[in-house]
């Protein structure tokens, strides 16, 4: 395990550190079922935090270290965390004080890892392992409850589908591990396969390209924007990718031109598009390694059922007809944390409603057509318009605001704000001023990249914004 800090850890050292930290967490009062929050970037401490929490019998609650104070507070307060692990003098520490839970900074956590391990109660397969906060399929951010069975099952499905060779893989870990795709694809699966992890605090095209070349990396799992960035970077284009084996991309649609360009750069097909969502641990579909199809998310993983239902009638759709994609399998969540109504709306008789519109072809390959909700998918991150709109409405110059996802070749979708100014502010507020206002109140990926001033917004007679009309007028 390596990265910006150039720290190397063996599996034996990681094992001892996780057990030692688990002992430390128990000594601090963490008991079975307690939630432990950690607000950390990719690195040694984050990986140890996950496994120490699980070994102590707790529930892991990872959070974005770049989130604003109020975002973190909502996240960690909802989870009712008993303890937060994070950087000293950070938002994590101030939020821990605000909500009245314990706080442990990174040096103190490292000290815990030196403790002598003690026996802790074993977890049951259906115990909750992690709460991952997401916009989900039915509304604003809520905690997805994934069990140990969910995680282990999806880890095995993932590793077998992509033909991991135990002990022979070197994997680039640049996706954020507080996110479901990073936790599973770049942490759990490589560790399960006994791989070497090249851990990066954040993705940087040139640094990742050098790592693939110099360390002969075999796996580079990411989202489409990562591959776009490598193609655009001079060092990224010069890198030697000949060591790469099948590399997964999902979280956002993979443009066919990007797949073809990266495969051409490598000299053979390596990019294999898949599909998943936090509520499914996350992977449910992937293209067969030797039979990938452009524009398709592939076929369901083993032990995973998928079907498409009519958006109006709920009846199963015929081949080629768009409808909502439903998933059933051992990786599907047990529900949303303390939200039984939302759980019942999302999971019906074992079938998870994804909120995505898809089609299936005659060979059983699935393709995503659009989204049933207003959620914006920007570079693999979900942004709910209402959250951004509420920030805009708090600005004194804004009379009306609507946030949509505008097509973007790099991110898939870019956050775009359509705003109507109050009369007294017309001509006195700039696009950049509004973007700066949002930067101070939102996580960076939620900040509108485009602000469009309008004289009005299309509305229904009942006062609802007609978002589709805004989308139809987006360049």
Secondary structure as GFF3:
##gff-version 3
##sequence-region A 1 475
A	DSSP	alpha_helix	11	27	.	.	.	ID=ss1
A	DSSP	beta_strand	35	39	.	.	.	ID=ss2
A	DSSP	alpha_helix	44	55	.	.	.	ID=ss3
A	DSSP	beta_strand	59	62	.	.	.	ID=ss4
A	DSSP	alpha_helix	69	79	.	.	.	ID=ss5
A	DSSP	beta_strand	83	86	.	.	.	ID=ss6
A	DSSP	alpha_helix	91	99	.	.	.	ID=ss7
A	DSSP	beta_strand	102	105	.	.	.	ID=ss8
A	DSSP	alpha_helix	106	112	.	.	.	ID=ss9
A	DSSP	beta_strand	128	134	.	.	.	ID=ss10
A	DSSP	beta_strand	142	147	.	.	.	ID=ss11
A	DSSP	alpha_helix	148	161	.	.	.	ID=ss12
A	DSSP	beta_strand	170	173	.	.	.	ID=ss13
A	DSSP	alpha_helix	180	181	.	.	.	ID=ss14
A	DSSP	pi_helix	182	188	.	.	.	ID=ss15
A	DSSP	alpha_helix	189	192	.	.	.	ID=ss16
A	DSSP	beta_strand	196	199	.	.	.	ID=ss17
A	DSSP	alpha_helix	205	215	.	.	.	ID=ss18
A	DSSP	beta_strand	219	220	.	.	.	ID=ss19
A	DSSP	alpha_helix	224	232	.	.	.	ID=ss20
A	DSSP	alpha_helix	234	238	.	.	.	ID=ss21
A	DSSP	beta_strand	247	249	.	.	.	ID=ss22
A	DSSP	alpha_helix	256	266	.	.	.	ID=ss23
A	DSSP	beta_strand	271	277	.	.	.	ID=ss24
A	DSSP	three_ten_helix	278	280	.	.	.	ID=ss25
A	DSSP	beta_strand	282	286	.	.	.	ID=ss26
A	DSSP	beta_strand	299	300	.	.	.	ID=ss27
A	DSSP	beta_strand	304	309	.	.	.	ID=ss28
A	DSSP	beta_strand	323	329	.	.	.	ID=ss29
A	DSSP	beta_strand	335	336	.	.	.	ID=ss30
A	DSSP	alpha_helix	340	346	.	.	.	ID=ss31
A	DSSP	beta_strand	347	348	.	.	.	ID=ss32
A	DSSP	beta_strand	351	360	.	.	.	ID=ss33
A	DSSP	beta_strand	366	371	.	.	.	ID=ss34
A	DSSP	beta_strand	376	378	.	.	.	ID=ss35
A	DSSP	beta_strand	381	383	.	.	.	ID=ss36
A	DSSP	alpha_helix	385	393	.	.	.	ID=ss37
A	DSSP	beta_strand	398	408	.	.	.	ID=ss38
A	DSSP	beta_strand	412	421	.	.	.	ID=ss39
A	DSSP	three_ten_helix	423	425	.	.	.	ID=ss40
A	DSSP	alpha_helix	431	439	.	.	.	ID=ss41
A	DSSP	three_ten_helix	444	446	.	.	.	ID=ss42
A	DSSP	beta_strand	450	453	.	.	.	ID=ss43
A	DSSP	alpha_helix	467	472	.	.	.	ID=ss44
###
